[in-house]
Each structure stands twice: as structure tokens, then as C-alpha cells.
Amino acid sequence: MSGRSLRYFFPALCFTLPTLTFAQSAGGAAVQAPATQAQIAALQQSIQSAQMSADNAWMLVSAALVLLMTGPGLALFYGGLVRKKNILGTMMQSFAMMGLVTILWAIVGYSLAFGHGNFFIGGFEHVFLRGVGLAPNPDYAPTIPEQTYMVYQLMFAIITPALITGAFAERMKFSAMAVFLSLWSLIVYSPMAHMVWGVGGLLNASGGHIPSLDFAGGTVVHVTSGVSALVTALYLGKRHGYPHTAMPPHSMVLSFIGACLLWVGWFGFNAGSALNAGPLATSAFINTHFAAAAAALGWTIFEWKHNGKPTALGAISGAVAGLVAITPASGFVQPFSALLIGLIAGFFCSLMVFKVKAAFGYDDSLDAFGVHGAGGTLGALLTGLFATKAINAAFGKDVATGAMDGHWGQILNQAAGVAIAWTISIVGTLVLLFVVDKVMGLRVSHEEEMAGLDLSQHGEEGYDLNG
């Protein structure tokens, strides 16, 4: 292969090596002169630039993958599960978060989550992205531009409130949804993100008062969204006709495609949380895939025994449950631990959907709590059990990470993190629901619900059956 071809396929490796000088020895042989300090520094700078380019490329791809999870992934997954008169209204809720949360994140959300503040929330140093430039922020990711880190974290902030929409599907005003979830992203999500991942955060694994392990968002994303989803479903009440009127998914094909896109996007969600293109990203990637596969199997087995047939809906719901449960553990556990976490999640989340939901009778329309709230809680606790320093020495090279290393107290730290996430989610969501309800009303009228969100909220239909 020619030198030009090598430069085409391996540009990151083609840095300029320092020029070496040669002198004649007494015997006439050429002897390499020692490299100067300037030459060594140039070589080190070239290597660092190559690493930054590789890490930055992976993180930009990961950010795109996480955005793929919201639209089209979640939009299709949720959209197919509702009745056809609500498909556009449901998909619009996910799409709205892509726009609204982006604007809020740029104005103040990123600063509240990752600025320097107190143990609970960040400050205002990065309002309007002030000081967030193309140089790395060593507090978070020393090998990528801070803007890359910022936009990667933005994708998490987008999908988290979008997950809540599954619980109140088919019955909330679009305007109320937009206000409620926008405020939720600032009042619930940003503080939780700061406590777990922000410098000085209460639950930060590196120096927090209660070091809680959450590699990619088990508590920050899934517990907060899932618990808030349950609170919202209870506050709004049931859909008209539920549970006596059958409300089956109108298009399992759309949901199936959406679930597969979620599975693919989740590699950016979990493996991207390594914040570089190194071995830890590989570990998180493999664990993510293994857990999803095992959970799909676990849910399918439970449903097969419970209902007599394995369904496509059960299989894809199980896969998502496994992805949720492995999220906090993805960068801390061995592959076979990931398989076990996924299998447990498949059984546990299916139990929550088939048994617990039926026993209490709440209308969590698309099982946001049964999958994300329950799966996120389970995954956070199992992280404390299976985490090992052989994968990630989060507390130091010779310090035990989780119970697998003999640090059983980490399970208590995980439980504390879960309890705090539950508390913030319940209190914050209830307050926001009450305020928005009093100011503008949350729920559509009976007539609007019967007509469907597509027509009543947007004046259009997802399908032209007469065309």
C-alpha cells in the first residue's frame, strides 16, 4: 500500500515525527543522535492530538446515537403502542423535547447540571454556554472539547423527560406537556445530574459524600423519569374507558422498529459514557448488548408462561428493560454479570407490568414506570452488587468497587442514591403538576380525548385512510 493510501486510511497515525540527526562514529558507521527535548515534546503533542481526534470522533457519534434514541427511536416505539388517533400527538411529545430541552440546556440547563455550585445543584457560570468552548474541561473529559461533552450530555437531558410521556399518553394537553416537562428538566433532571456526575455533587463517585455508581444514567435518567411517570399517571387519572375498553397498540411494526433503534442507540448511551474510545467503552458496549438479549429472553419466558404465547411486544419490552437495568452498571461489571442483570430485569419488569400494575390498577399507558422506574431501581442496586475494580477502579486502583470485590457497603450507597432520586422525582413532579394544572390545566377534555390528540391538539391525522 502506498504512503498516500496509508495516510488516507490512517490519518490519525500520520503525525510528523521529530527529525533525527545522524553523526559518523569512529568506525564510520552512522549513529543516531539523542532526540532533543523539543523533538520529544513535538512527538508527545502529536500523540495527544491523535488521541483527542479519536475520542472526539467517538463522542460525536455517540451523541448522535443518543439523539437517535429519542427521534426516531422512542417516538416510533411509543407511537406504535398508542391508538392510531394519537400517533402524531405522541410522537410530537418526543420531538418537542428535542427542541425545547436543547434551548433550555444552552441557556441554563448545562450550567445547573455541570457548573460549580454546591452538593445539590450547579451554579450559573455557564449560563448561555459562557466559557464552554473547544478546549477540554479536565473536571469531566480531558481528551474532548467541552462543547462535545456539553452536547453529549444534552442528548441525555432530551430523552429523560421524553420517557415520561409514555405514562400520560393519550390524555395530556400539548401545551401543558411542553410547560411541565420543560420545567421538570430544570427542577428535577439538572439537580440529579449534578449530584451524580457534577463536580462536588452529593452522589458523585469521585469525592461525593455518598459515592453512588451510575455509569450512564440509571438514577439520573431512568429512576427519575420512571418514578415521575408513575406520579403523573396517578395525578392525571386513567384514560376514559380504561381498563374495560381494549386499547391495543395500533402498529406493532412501528414499535418494533423503534425498539430496535433504541437498542442500537443505547450503545452511544452507555459505551459513550466512557467519554473516550478506550477499553472501558468496549466493556460498556458488550455489557449493553448482553443485558438486552438476556432481558428479552427473561421477559419472553415470563410472558409465555403467563399468557400462553410469546409476543413481539413482550420481547421488545424485555430488551428495553434490560437496556435500562444495565445502564448504571455498564461500565462497572463483567459480561456474565451483565447477562445476569439482564435476565433478572426481564423477569422483574414483566412482573411489574403484568402483576403489580394490574393489582394496583394505575394507568401507566406505555409502562414507563414498569420498565424505567422499576428497571432503573433494580439496575442501580445490582450495580452495587456486581461492580468490580477489574473493570473500573472507580474509587482507586487498590480500592474495592462493589460487593464483588468485598465492598458490600456500596449496596447501601446505591440504595441511598435511589432513595434520593425517588424523593426528588416524587416531590418535584407533584409540585410541577399542581402548579401547571392550576395555571393552565393538564388534561384534555373528554371530547378531545375521544377525538384523539392528533385532531384535538394538532389539527391533523397520522393516517389518511381515504387517500
RADACOR-V203088 format. One record per residue. RES is the residue in one letter. PHI is phi in whole degrees, 0 to 359 (none if undefined). PSI is psi in degrees with one decimal (999 if undefined). OMEGA is omega in whole degrees, 0 to 359 (* if undefined). Layout:
<<RES	PHI	PSI	OMEGA> <RES	PHI	PSI	OMEGA>>
This chain:
<<M	none	135.6	183> <S	289	162.5	177> <G	298	-34.9	178> <R	295	-40.7	179> <S	295	-39.0	178> <L	298	-41.3	179> <R	293	-30.2	180> <Y	289	-43.5	183> <F	274	-25.1	183> <F	229	62.3	184> <P	295	-33.1	184> <A	292	-21.0	183> <L	268	-9.1	186> <C	267	51.9	174> <F	279	165.8	183> <T	275	117.7	178> <L	282	149.8	179> <P	297	141.9	179> <T	288	126.6	180> <L	259	140.9	181> <T	257	152.0	183> <F	235	146.6	177> <A	230	162.0	179> <Q	272	131.0	174> <S	279	175.7	181> <A	300	-34.2	181> <G	275	1.5	178> <G	94	-5.6	181> <A	280	150.0	178> <A	283	132.1	180> <V	239	132.0	180> <Q	285	128.1	178> <A	282	149.4	178> <P	301	141.6	177> <A	292	143.2	178> <T	280	165.6	178> <Q	300	-36.2	180> <A	294	-39.8	179> <Q	293	-41.3	178> <I	296	-42.2	178> <A	297	-39.1	179> <A	296	-40.7	178> <L	296	-44.6	178> <Q	298	-40.0	178> <Q	295	-38.6	179> <S	295	-41.6	179> <I	295	-43.0	179> <Q	297	-40.6	179> <S	296	-39.7	179> <A	296	-42.3	179> <Q	296	-44.3	180> <M	298	-39.2	179> <S	296	-43.7	180> <A	294	-47.4	181> <D	296	-40.8	181> <N	294	-39.2	178> <A	299	-45.6	180> <W	296	-40.0	183> <M	288	-34.2	176> <L	292	-40.0	175> <V	297	-42.3	180> <S	297	-40.6	178> <A	299	-42.3	178> <A	295	-38.1	179> <L	296	-39.3	180> <V	291	-37.8	175> <L	295	-35.8	176> <L	302	-29.7	180> <M	295	-36.1	180> <T	280	-56.1	177> <G	227	114.8	17> <P	264	-8.9	190> <G	307	-67.1	183> <L	294	-37.3	180> <A	300	-43.2	178> <L	288	-41.6	181> <F	300	-51.9	178> <Y	290	-40.3	183> <G	300	-38.3	180> <G	287	-22.1	184> <L	277	-17.1	180> <V	269	174.2	175> <R	288	153.7	189> <K	298	-22.5	180> <K	285	-4.9	182> <N	239	8.3	187> <I	295	-46.3	181> <L	292	-40.3	178> <G	300	-39.4	179> <T	290	-44.8	180> <M	293	-34.6	178> <M	297	-29.2	179> <Q	295	-42.0	176> <S	293	-43.3	181> <F	296	-37.6	179> <A	299	-37.2	179> <M	294	-32.4	178> <M	298	-34.7	179> <G	273	-52.2	186> <L	295	-47.1	183> <V	293	-34.0	177> <T	302	-46.4	181> <I	294	-45.3	179> <L	296	-37.6	180> <W	297	-41.8	180> <A	292	-36.1	182> <I	286	-52.3	187> <V	212	-21.1	186> <G	300	-46.3	180> <Y	298	-39.7	180> <S	295	-41.8	180> <L	293	-30.6	182> <A	274	-40.0	189> <F	235	4.0	173> <G	282	164.7	177> <H	284	124.4	180> <G	214	-124.6	176> <N	244	-166.0	183> <F	290	-17.0	186> <F	260	-40.2	185> <I	208	152.7	179> <G	284	176.8	182> <G	262	-155.7	184> <F	247	21.3	184> <E	293	-25.2	182> <H	250	23.0	176> <V	303	136.5	186> <F	57	28.9	178> <L	60	28.7	176> <R	298	127.5	179> <G	81	1.0	179> <V	263	96.1	186> <G	243	-152.6	184> <L	266	-3.1	175> <A	274	150.0	179> <P	293	152.5	170> <N	257	105.8	186> <P	297	-17.5	178> <D	292	-24.6	186> <Y	238	-51.4	184> <A	211	96.5	188> <P	285	-6.1	183> <T	243	10.5	176> <I	225	154.7	176> <P	300	147.1	179> <E	297	-30.3	177> <Q	296	-34.4	175> <T	295	-45.2	178> <Y	299	-42.0	181> <M	299	-46.7	184> <V	287	-29.9	175> <Y	296	-46.8	179> <Q	294	-29.6	176> <L	302	-38.9	182> <M	295	-31.8	174> <F	292	-42.5	180> <A	295	-27.2	179> <I	286	-49.0	188> <I	285	-25.6	185> <T	298	-54.8	177> <P	294	-28.3	178> <A	298	-32.4	179> <L	297	-32.7	183> <I	296	-29.0	185> <T	300	-22.8	179> <G	296	-25.7	183> <A	279	-30.8	182> <F	249	22.4	181> <A	305	140.4	173> <E	79	7.9	183> <R	211	6.2	178> <M	249	142.5	176> <K	299	143.6	178> <F	296	-41.9	181> <S	296	-43.6	180> <A	294	-40.4	177> <M	301	-44.9	182> <A	298	-43.4	180> <V	289	-47.2	182> <F	301	-50.9	184> <L	286	-29.0	175> <S	296	-47.2	178> <L	295	-37.8	180> <W	299	-39.1	181> <S	297	-29.3	180> <L	271	-37.0	189> <I	267	-26.6	179> <V	250	-51.5	186> <Y	292	-50.5	185> <S	301	-46.1	177> <P	299	-40.0	181> <M	294	-40.8	177> <A	298	-40.0	180> <H	293	-43.4	182> <M	297	-35.0	183> <V	270	-43.0	187> <W	247	-18.4	185> <G	282	151.7	177> <V	299	126.5	180> <G	83	4.5	181> <G	293	147.8	183> <L	303	-39.6	185> <L	256	7.9	182> <N	299	130.1	182> <A	294	-21.1	180> <S	254	79.6	174> <G	102	-0.8	178> <G	288	156.4	179> <H	296	-31.9	176> <I	235	85.2	186> <P	294	108.3	182> <S	248	133.0	181> <L	273	120.1	177> <D	212	91.7	189> <F	295	-43.4	187> <A	224	10.6	172> <G	121	28.8	178> <G	300	-49.7	177> <T	275	-42.3	185> <V	297	-42.0	185> <V	260	-57.4	194> <H	277	-41.0	177> <V	293	-46.2	182> <T	298	-46.6	181> <S	291	-42.0	182> <G	294	-43.9	179> <V	291	-41.7	177> <S	298	-33.9	177> <A	297	-44.1	179> <L	297	-44.8	179> <V	300	-43.0	181> <T	295	-43.1	179> <A	298	-41.6	180> <L	292	-39.3	181> <Y	294	-44.3	182> <L	287	-31.6	185> <G	89	177.0	186> <K	282	156.7	171> <R	295	150.4	178> <H	298	124.5	181> <G	98	-17.1	181> <Y	284	136.2	1> <P	262	9.5	187> <H	283	-31.5	178> <T	270	129.4	179> <A	295	131.6	179> <M	228	63.0	183> <P	288	159.6	175> <P	302	140.1	182> <H	274	-18.7	180> <S	208	94.7	176> <M	293	-23.3	178> <V	297	-46.1	179> <L	297	-43.4	180> <S	295	-37.5	179> <F	297	-46.0	178> <I	298	-43.3	180> <G	299	-41.5	180> <A	295	-40.2	178> <C	295	-37.8	176> <L	294	-37.0	176> <L	298	-43.7	180> <W	301	-48.4	180> <V	295	-45.3	181> <G	297	-28.0	183> <W	295	-20.0	175> <F	296	-37.0	174> <G	291	-37.1	180> <F	299	-50.5	185> <N	268	-54.1	182> <A	294	-32.2	177> <G	294	-24.3	181> <S	290	-7.0	170> <A	292	-21.0	178> <L	65	16.4	172> <N	200	174.3	184> <A	261	34.6	183> <G	266	-168.8	183> <P	300	-31.2	181> <L	295	-34.1	176> <A	296	-39.6	177> <T	298	-45.6	180> <S	300	-46.9	180> <A	295	-36.5	178> <F	298	-51.0	182> <I	296	-45.4	180> <N	300	-38.6	179> <T	299	-47.4	182> <H	293	-44.5	182> <F	298	-44.5	183> <A	294	-40.5	180> <A	298	-44.1	181> <A	295	-44.5	181> <A	294	-38.9	181> <A	291	-37.4	176> <A	300	-40.1	177> <L	294	-45.9	181> <G	299	-46.5	180> <W	296	-42.7	182> <T	298	-42.5	178> <I	298	-45.5	180> <F	298	-46.2	182> <E	293	-39.3	179> <W	302	-44.0	179> <K	288	-36.7	184> <H	285	-43.5	186> <N	249	-8.4	178> <G	92	-12.3	180> <K	217	143.2	173> <P	276	128.1	182> <T	251	158.2	175> <A	296	-39.0	179> <L	299	-41.7	179> <G	295	-41.7	181> <A	297	-45.7	182> <I	287	-32.1	176> <S	294	-39.2	177> <G	297	-42.3	179> <A	300	-44.6	179> <V	296	-39.7	178> <A	299	-40.4	177> <G	294	-38.9	177> <L	297	-38.9	178> <V	296	-49.2	186> <A	294	-34.2	182> <I	279	-14.8	186> <T	306	-51.6	180> <P	290	-23.9	186> <A	263	-8.9	193> <S	304	-32.7	181> <G	257	18.4	183> <F	230	-9.8	190> <V	238	162.8	176> <Q	282	159.0	182> <P	303	-40.7	182> <F	286	-24.9	171> <S	293	-37.1	177> <A	297	-41.1	176> <L	301	-43.3	181> <L	292	-42.4	177> <I	301	-44.0	180> <G	296	-43.7	181> <L	297	-45.6	178> <I	299	-43.0	181> <A	297	-40.0	179> <G	300	-45.7	178> <F	292	-45.8	185> <F	294	-46.9	182> <C	291	-35.0	176> <S	294	-35.6	175> <L	297	-41.6	179> <M	297	-38.6	183> <V	283	-45.1	185> <F	277	-35.4	187> <K	255	-56.2	186> <V	293	-47.2	179> <K	301	-42.5	179> <A	293	-37.1	182> <A	293	-39.8	182> <F	268	-19.6	173> <G	75	16.4	179> <Y	281	154.2	184> <D	256	75.8	171> <D	274	90.0	196> <S	313	-50.5	186> <L	244	22.6	174> <D	61	42.3	177> <A	295	-39.7	178> <F	286	-44.1	183> <G	300	-31.1	180> <V	263	-53.3	187> <H	275	-46.7	180> <G	294	-51.2	181> <A	290	-45.1	180> <G	294	-38.3	178> <G	294	-40.8	177> <T	297	-47.6	179> <L	300	-46.9	182> <G	297	-38.6	179> <A	296	-40.9	180> <L	290	-41.8	180> <L	291	-23.9	174> <T	300	-44.3	178> <G	297	-29.4	180> <L	282	-45.7	190> <F	260	-8.7	182> <A	299	140.1	181> <T	219	143.1	180> <K	291	-14.3	177> <A	296	-25.2	177> <I	260	-44.4	184> <N	211	107.2	178> <A	277	71.4	187> <A	297	-31.0	184> <F	255	7.7	182> <G	127	152.2	187> <K	304	-41.0	184> <D	252	19.8	182> <V	250	133.0	181> <A	298	140.7	181> <T	266	-52.9	181> <G	223	-167.9	183> <A	298	-28.9	178> <M	300	-27.9	178> <D	265	0.0	182> <G	100	1.2	180> <H	265	77.1	184> <W	290	-22.6	178> <G	296	-18.3	180> <Q	295	-27.0	177> <I	296	-36.0	177> <L	292	-39.5	176> <N	298	-40.6	178> <Q	295	-42.3	180> <A	297	-37.9	178> <A	295	-42.1	178> <G	298	-41.4	178> <V	296	-44.0	181> <A	298	-41.1	179> <I	294	-42.4	179> <A	297	-42.6	177> <W	299	-45.6	183> <T	297	-49.7	180> <I	299	-41.2	182> <S	294	-44.9	182> <I	294	-51.8	184> <V	294	-50.3	182> <G	298	-42.3	181> <T	292	-43.3	179> <L	299	-44.1	180> <V	297	-46.4	181> <L	295	-42.6	179> <L	299	-43.5	181> <F	297	-46.3	183> <V	295	-48.9	182> <V	295	-38.1	179> <D	298	-43.1	181> <K	290	-34.2	183> <V	281	-44.2	188> <M	224	-5.8	182> <G	82	138.8	183> <L	262	-41.4	193> <R	260	144.1	175> <V	291	161.1	178> <S	289	166.5	179> <H	301	-42.7	180> <E	296	-40.9	180> <E	292	-37.2	179> <E	293	-40.1	179> <M	294	-36.8	179> <A	288	-28.1	182> <G	102	151.8	182> <L	293	-30.6	182> <D	302	-50.4	181> <L	281	-45.7	187> <S	289	-32.1	183> <Q	257	-25.9	187> <H	233	-10.7	178> <G	68	30.0	180> <E	208	168.6	181> <E	235	147.3	180> <G	288	-27.1	183> <Y	228	129.7	174> <D	265	93.6	185> <L	284	-11.1	180> <N	257	1.0	185> <G	282	999	*>>
